[in-house]
Amino acid sequence: MSEARPDPTVAGPRQVPLASSMGRWVVFAAILGSGVAMLDSTVVNVALPAIDRELGGGIQVQQWVLDGYLLTLSALLLLGGVLGDRYGRRRIFTIGLVVFTLASVACGLAPNGGTLIIARVVQGVGGALLVPGSLALIDATIRSEDRGRAVGMWAGLTGVASAIGPFVGGWLVVVSSWRWVFLLNVPLALAAVWVMVRHVPESRDPDAPRHLDLVGALCITAGLAGLTYALIEVPGSGWDVATIIATVIGVAGLVAFPIVEIRHPTPLLPLDIFRSGQFTGANLTTFAVYAALGGALFLLALQLQQSLGYSALTAGVATLPITVLMLLLSSRMGAAAQRTGPRLPMTVGPLVAAVGLALMARIVPGASYLTDILPSVVIFGLGLSITVAPLTSTVLAAVPETRVGAASGVNNAVARTAGLLAVAILPPVAGVAGAGGGPLGSGFSRAMAIAAVVCALGGVIAFATVRRGTPVEHHTLPGLQQCCQDPSTRTTEGAGQRAR
């Protein structure tokens, strides 16, 4: 494969004011594209019980509906950023939108659980091509003095998409069908494609890697796929030929991945970045917090509907305070962390979130929303609001300025992988029931207790590894991008801005 060298029309488009026609179209396209991915992520949880009622498969299919998407998204996210830098950010972004849209149609028309899971896997591939390009387009096109406002517009409006997701998803399930949760993506994505083709200039990085790390991408995908398959299927099916082969492939892929990365000239995951103890500690904290987050929100949506009898709409509204608190408080907490240093909020935040998770153990049949559910989700949302912004700043401040793109991508991949594994591991470890769409049983309370311990461990890790003092913001875009989003749908725009 020959090196993709830029031509004058795409290497570095003329940077324009936000108030210009081109500037507004670029931001609008970025908002539409990211909004589709965020909306899809937040609407699916509340639709899972309805999917199970129609397609069957119990909690295993529900796990796969989430993990099928997270699997390919987390494994291919870094590769998607590099592809955009090399072959054109507009081109890869548009291809991602098309793949995501076609997969969404397949999800909405799926006749059975197996077809739906395959469509979700393909949807994750589209997301991995789509997600890393959104802020990269803004960074390449909008002039530096307007970039902060552009990112603020992007963060606010895509945050709204994230916030209304549970409400919209629940409403669609109640008034129509779970299928519209996926079909809703189609008109939004098509509008984004039209804007991209008509109004957004192409850009690419002339210093993008000449040799793509395709072997590394294959190893991490095979590793996560094999391990996830075994974790989900063994509790229900036991050890058979398929699960044994999947386990062997998973272990082999995960063992081979770091070996490949060490030897590749431009690896997807530059392992030397972990020489920074603070960077490593912040990513371990990320893994703990987002594992607790992913597992807890997955099971909470099921518990509210299958055990407490909530409708999909009511369940979506019940968890809305988490996202609202994130939207309202994340930027303020980030500013406060700049004054106090990240160690205190990164220690206290996970501990507060752990208290909220522990209180969720009381959400059992007969629980009151005002006295049991609302306090737990508010405390949990407050803990996340304290944690996310300083966590992102610490990750970026732990590496040289030339490596903030790689650091942002690694941190987001860690967060996605944590959610992927938590959805696969937590239900069987806690003994969650839910076969045939029934109540989750006492396993739900055990799962929340486990999630609380894991989340608190994140605070302990932060206390032990994060230095005192005030972090330095090396780069505006990734930090603003991450702290302004719903943490369950964080993206890696800028992940392709790798070390030059």
C-alpha positions in Angstrom: 0.0 0.0 0.0 1.6 3.3 -1.0 1.9 6.2 1.3 -1.0 8.6 1.2 0.6 12.0 0.6 -1.5 15.1 0.8 -2.3 17.3 -2.1 -2.7 21.0 -1.8 -6.5 20.9 -1.5 -6.6 18.5 1.5 -3.3 18.7 3.4 -4.3 21.7 5.4 -7.6 23.5 4.6 -7.6 27.2 5.1 -8.7 27.8 8.7 -11.8 29.9 8.8 -13.8 31.9 11.4 -16.6 30.2 13.3 -19.0 32.8 12.0 -18.3 32.0 8.4 -20.6 29.8 6.4 -18.0 27.0 6.2 -17.2 27.3 9.9 -20.9 26.9 10.9 -21.3 23.9 8.5 -18.3 22.1 9.9 -19.5 22.5 13.5 -23.0 21.5 12.5 -21.7 18.3 10.8 -19.5 17.5 13.8 -22.6 17.9 16.1 -24.8 15.8 13.9 -22.2 13.0 13.6 -21.3 12.8 17.3 -24.9 13.3 18.3 -26.0 10.2 16.4 -23.3 8.1 18.2 -24.2 9.6 21.6 -27.9 9.3 21.2 -27.6 5.6 20.1 -25.4 4.9 23.2 -27.9 6.3 25.7 -31.2 5.0 24.2 -30.3 1.3 23.9 -30.1 0.5 27.6 -33.8 1.3 28.3 -34.8 -0.7 25.2 -33.2 -4.0 26.3 -36.2 -5.5 28.2 -38.4 -4.8 25.2 -35.9 -6.4 22.9 -35.8 -9.5 25.1 -39.6 -9.7 25.2 -39.7 -9.8 21.4 -36.6 -11.6 20.4 -35.9 -13.7 23.5 -32.5 -14.9 24.6 -32.6 -13.5 28.2 -29.7 -11.6 29.8 -27.1 -13.1 27.4 -28.6 -11.5 24.4 -29.0 -8.2 26.3 -25.3 -8.4 27.2 -24.4 -9.0 23.6 -26.6 -6.1 22.3 -24.4 -3.8 24.4 -21.1 -5.6 24.1 -21.3 -6.3 20.4 -21.1 -2.5 19.8 -18.6 -1.8 22.5 -16.3 -4.6 21.3 -15.5 -3.3 17.8 -15.8 0.3 18.9 -13.2 -0.1 21.7 -10.9 -2.3 19.6 -10.8 -0.2 16.5 -11.1 3.3 17.9 -7.4 4.1 17.7 -7.2 2.7 14.2 -10.1 4.9 13.1 -8.3 8.0 14.3 -5.1 7.1 12.4 -7.2 6.3 9.2 -8.7 9.7 9.3 -5.4 11.4 9.7 -3.9 9.4 6.8 -6.7 9.1 4.2 -8.8 12.2 5.0 -10.9 13.0 8.1 -13.9 13.9 6.0 -13.7 10.7 4.0 -13.3 8.4 7.0 -16.0 10.3 9.0 -18.4 10.0 6.1 -17.7 6.3 5.6 -18.2 5.8 9.3 -21.6 7.5 9.1 -22.7 5.4 6.1 -21.7 2.1 7.9 -23.3 3.2 11.1 -26.5 4.1 9.3 -26.7 0.8 7.3 -26.1 -1.1 10.5 -28.7 0.9 12.3 -31.3 -0.1 9.7 -30.2 -3.7 10.1 -30.7 -3.4 13.9 -34.1 -1.9 13.4 -35.2 -4.7 11.1 -33.5 -7.6 12.9 -35.7 -10.7 12.9 -33.9 -12.4 15.8 -31.3 -11.8 18.4 -28.3 -13.2 16.4 -29.0 -10.8 13.5 -29.3 -7.9 15.9 -26.0 -8.7 17.6 -24.2 -8.9 14.2 -25.7 -5.6 13.2 -24.5 -4.1 16.5 -21.0 -5.4 15.9 -21.0 -3.6 12.4 -22.4 -0.5 14.1 -19.4 -0.5 16.3 -17.1 -0.6 13.3 -18.9 2.5 11.9 -18.6 4.2 15.2 -14.9 3.6 15.3 -14.5 5.3 12.0 -17.0 8.1 12.8 -16.2 9.0 16.4 -12.5 10.0 16.2 -13.1 12.5 13.4 -15.6 14.9 14.9 -13.4 17.3 16.9 -10.5 16.6 14.5 -12.6 18.3 11.8 -13.1 21.3 14.0 -9.4 21.4 15.0 -8.4 21.3 11.3 -10.9 23.8 10.0 -11.8 26.4 12.6 -9.2 29.1 13.3 -7.5 28.9 16.7 -9.1 32.0 18.2 -12.6 30.6 17.6 -11.9 27.0 18.4 -12.8 27.2 22.1 -16.3 28.6 21.2 -16.7 26.0 18.5 -15.9 23.1 20.9 -18.2 24.7 23.5 -21.1 24.6 21.0 -20.2 21.1 20.0 -20.0 19.9 23.7 -23.3 21.6 24.7 -25.4 20.4 21.8 -24.1 16.9 21.7 -24.5 16.8 25.5 -28.1 17.6 25.0 -28.4 14.6 22.6 -26.9 12.4 25.3 -29.1 13.8 28.0 -32.4 13.3 26.1 -31.4 9.8 25.0 -33.0 7.8 27.8 -36.2 9.9 27.6 -36.4 9.5 23.8 -35.6 5.8 23.9 -38.2 5.1 26.6 -40.8 7.1 24.8 -40.2 5.3 21.5 -40.4 1.9 23.2 -43.7 2.9 24.9 -45.5 4.5 22.0 -44.1 2.4 19.2 -41.4 -0.2 19.2 -37.8 -0.8 20.3 -36.9 -0.9 16.6 -37.3 2.9 16.3 -34.5 3.3 18.9 -32.2 2.3 16.0 -34.2 3.6 13.1 -34.1 7.0 14.7 -30.4 7.2 13.7 -31.2 7.1 10.0 -32.5 10.6 9.2 -29.9 12.2 11.5 -27.0 10.3 9.9 -28.2 11.0 6.4 -28.4 14.7 7.1 -24.9 14.5 8.5 -23.7 12.8 5.3 -25.3 15.4 3.1 -23.6 18.2 5.1 -20.2 16.5 5.0 -20.3 16.0 1.3 -21.6 19.4 0.4 -20.0 21.8 2.9 -17.0 20.3 4.8 -13.5 20.5 3.4 -11.1 17.6 3.4 -8.1 17.5 5.7 -5.4 15.0 6.5 -2.1 14.9 8.3 1.0 14.8 6.1 2.9 13.2 9.0 0.4 10.4 9.6 2.0 6.9 10.0 3.1 5.3 6.7 2.5 1.8 8.0 -0.8 1.0 9.6 -0.7 -1.3 12.6 -3.3 -3.7 11.2 -1.8 -6.7 13.0 -2.1 -4.9 16.3 -5.8 -4.1 15.5 -6.4 -7.7 14.6 -4.8 -9.0 17.8 -6.7 -6.7 20.2 -10.0 -7.3 18.4 -9.5 -11.1 18.5 -8.4 -10.9 22.1 -11.4 -8.9 23.3 -13.9 -10.9 21.2 -12.7 -14.3 22.4 -12.6 -13.2 26.0 -16.0 -11.5 25.8 -17.6 -14.5 24.2 -16.3 -16.8 26.9 -17.4 -14.5 29.7 -20.9 -14.2 28.4 -21.5 -17.7 27.2 -19.9 -19.9 29.8 -22.3 -19.1 32.6 -25.3 -20.2 30.5 -23.8 -22.8 28.2 -20.8 -24.1 30.2 -17.5 -25.1 28.7 -17.9 -26.5 25.3 -15.8 -26.6 22.1 -16.8 -23.0 21.1 -16.1 -21.4 24.5 -12.8 -23.2 24.8 -11.7 -22.1 21.4 -12.9 -18.6 22.1 -10.9 -18.5 25.3 -7.7 -19.7 23.6 -8.1 -17.1 20.8 -8.8 -14.4 23.4 -5.8 -15.2 25.5 -3.6 -15.5 22.5 -4.7 -12.2 21.0 -4.2 -10.3 24.3 -0.8 -11.8 24.9 0.3 -11.1 21.3 -0.9 -7.5 21.3 1.8 -5.9 23.4 4.5 -7.9 21.6 3.2 -6.6 18.3 3.0 -3.1 19.6 6.6 -3.2 20.9 7.9 -4.2 17.5 5.7 -2.0 15.2 7.3 1.3 14.2 4.0 3.2 14.6 1.9 1.2 17.0 -1.7 1.8 17.8 -0.9 1.7 21.5 2.5 3.3 22.1 3.5 1.3 25.2 6.3 3.7 26.2 3.6 6.2 27.1 3.0 4.2 30.3 6.4 5.0 31.6 4.6 7.9 33.3 3.4 6.6 36.6 0.7 9.3 36.7 -0.5 8.4 33.3 -0.7 4.7 34.2 -2.4 5.5 37.5 -5.0 7.8 35.9 -5.8 5.1 33.4 -6.2 2.5 36.1 -8.6 4.9 37.8 -10.4 5.3 34.5 -10.7 1.5 34.2 -12.1 1.1 37.7 -14.6 4.0 37.5 -15.9 3.1 34.0 -16.1 -0.6 34.7 -18.4 0.3 37.7 -20.3 2.8 35.5 -20.9 0.4 32.6 -21.9 -2.6 34.6 -24.2 -0.6 37.0 -26.1 1.4 34.3 -26.7 -1.8 32.3 -28.2 -3.7 35.2 -30.0 -0.7 36.6 -32.0 -0.3 33.4 -33.0 -3.9 33.6 -33.8 -3.9 37.3 -36.1 -0.9 37.0 -38.1 -2.5 34.3 -37.9 -6.3 34.9 -37.9 -6.3 38.7 -39.7 -3.0 39.6 -42.2 -3.0 36.7 -41.2 0.5 35.4 -42.0 1.3 31.8 -39.1 2.0 29.5 -40.0 5.7 29.5 -40.1 5.9 33.3 -36.9 4.0 33.6 -35.2 6.4 31.2 -36.4 9.4 33.2 -35.4 7.8 36.5 -31.7 7.8 35.5 -31.7 11.2 33.9 -30.3 13.1 36.9 -26.9 11.4 36.3 -26.5 13.0 32.9 -28.0 16.3 33.9 -25.5 16.6 36.8 -22.7 15.8 34.4 -23.7 18.5 32.0 -24.2 21.1 34.7 -21.2 20.4 36.9 -18.4 18.9 34.9 -16.9 22.1 33.6 -17.1 23.7 37.0 -15.4 20.7 38.6 -12.7 20.9 36.0 -12.1 24.6 36.8 -12.0 23.8 40.5 -9.5 21.0 39.9 -7.2 23.4 38.1 -7.0 25.4 41.4 -6.7 22.5 43.8 -4.9 20.0 41.8 -6.4 16.7 40.5 -5.5 14.4 43.4 -8.3 15.4 45.8 -11.2 15.3 43.3 -9.9 12.1 41.7 -9.9 10.5 45.1 -13.1 11.9 46.5 -15.1 11.6 43.3 -14.9 7.8 42.9 -15.6 7.4 46.6 -18.8 9.5 46.4 -19.8 7.6 43.3 -19.2 4.4 45.2 -21.6 5.5 47.9 -24.3 6.1 45.2 -23.7 2.6 43.8 -23.9 1.1 47.3 -27.3 2.8 47.8 -28.5 1.4 44.5 -28.4 -2.0 46.2 -31.6 -0.9 47.9 -33.4 -0.6 44.5 -35.4 -3.8 44.9 -39.1 -4.6 44.4 -41.1 -2.2 46.6 -38.4 0.5 46.6 -39.6 4.1 46.5 -38.3 6.5 43.8 -38.0 9.5 46.1 -36.3 7.7 49.0 -34.3 4.9 47.4 -33.8 5.5 43.7 -33.4 9.3 43.4 -30.8 9.7 46.2 -28.6 6.9 44.8 -28.6 8.3 41.2 -28.0 11.8 42.4 -25.0 10.8 44.6 -23.6 8.6 41.8 -24.0 11.5 39.3 -22.3 13.9 41.7 -19.4 11.5 42.2 -18.9 11.2 38.4 -19.1 15.0 38.0 -16.3 15.4 40.5 -14.2 12.8 38.8 -14.4 13.0 35.0 -12.9 16.5 34.3 -9.8 16.3 36.5 -9.3 12.7 35.4 -9.1 13.8 31.8 -6.8 16.7 32.6 -4.5 14.5 34.5 -4.2 12.0 31.6 -3.3 14.8 29.2 -1.0 16.6 31.6 1.0 13.4 32.2 2.4 13.3 28.7 4.3 15.8 26.5 2.2 18.1 24.3 3.1 16.1 21.2 1.5 13.0 22.7 -1.9 14.4 23.9 -3.7 12.9 21.0 -2.3 9.4 21.7 -3.0 9.9 25.4 -6.6 10.9 24.8 -7.2 7.9 22.5 -5.6 5.5 25.0 -7.7 6.8 27.9 -10.9 6.6 25.9 -10.1 3.1 24.7 -9.5 2.1 28.3 -12.9 3.5 29.3 -14.7 1.6 26.5 -12.9 -1.6 27.3 -13.8 -1.3 30.9 -17.5 -1.0 30.1 -17.2 -3.9 27.7 -15.7 -6.3 30.2 -18.0 -5.1 33.1 -21.2 -5.9 31.1 -19.8 -9.4 30.4 -18.4 -10.2 33.9 -20.6 -8.5 36.4 -23.9 -10.4 35.9 -22.4 -13.9 36.2 -20.1 -13.0 39.1 -23.0 -11.5 41.0 -25.4 -14.3 40.2 -27.9 -12.0 38.4 -31.0 -13.9 37.2 -33.3 -12.3 34.6 -33.8 -15.4 32.3 -36.8 -14.8 30.0 -37.0 -11.2 31.0 -37.9 -11.9 34.6 -36.7 -10.2 37.8 -32.9 -10.0 38.4 -33.2 -11.4 41.9 -30.8 -10.8 44.7 -27.9 -10.8 42.3 -28.7 -7.2 41.4 -27.9 -6.0 44.9 -24.7 -8.0 45.0 -23.7 -6.5 41.6 -24.2 -3.0 42.9 -22.0 -3.8 45.9 -19.3 -5.2 43.7 -19.5 -2.1 41.4 -19.2 0.1 44.5 -16.0 -1.6 45.7 -14.5 -1.4 42.2 -15.4 2.3 41.9 -13.9 3.0 45.4 -10.8 1.2 44.3 -10.4 3.8 41.6 -10.3 6.5 44.2 -7.6 4.6 46.2 -5.5 4.2 43.0 -5.8 7.9 42.3 -4.7 8.8 45.8 -1.7 6.5 45.5 -0.6 7.5 42.0 -1.6 11.1 41.2 0.8 13.8 42.3 -0.2 16.8 44.3 -0.3 20.1 42.4 -2.1 21.7 39.5 -2.2 19.9 36.2 -1.2 21.8 33.1 -3.6 21.7 30.1 -1.4 20.8 27.2 -4.1 20.7 24.6 -7.6 22.2 24.6 -9.7 19.9 22.4 -9.5 16.5 24.0 -9.9 17.8 27.6 -12.9 19.9 26.7 -14.4 17.1 24.7 -14.2 14.5 27.4 -15.3 16.5 30.4 -18.4 17.9 28.7 -19.9 14.6 27.7 -21.9 12.0 29.4 -19.2 9.6 30.6 -20.9 6.6 29.3 -20.5 7.9 25.8 -17.1 9.4 25.8 -15.4 9.6 22.4 -11.9 10.0 21.1 -12.0 12.9 18.7 -8.3 13.7 18.4 -7.2 10.1 19.0 -5.6 10.1 15.7 -3.4 13.1 16.5 -0.6 10.7 17.4 2.9 11.6 18.4 4.7 13.0 15.4 
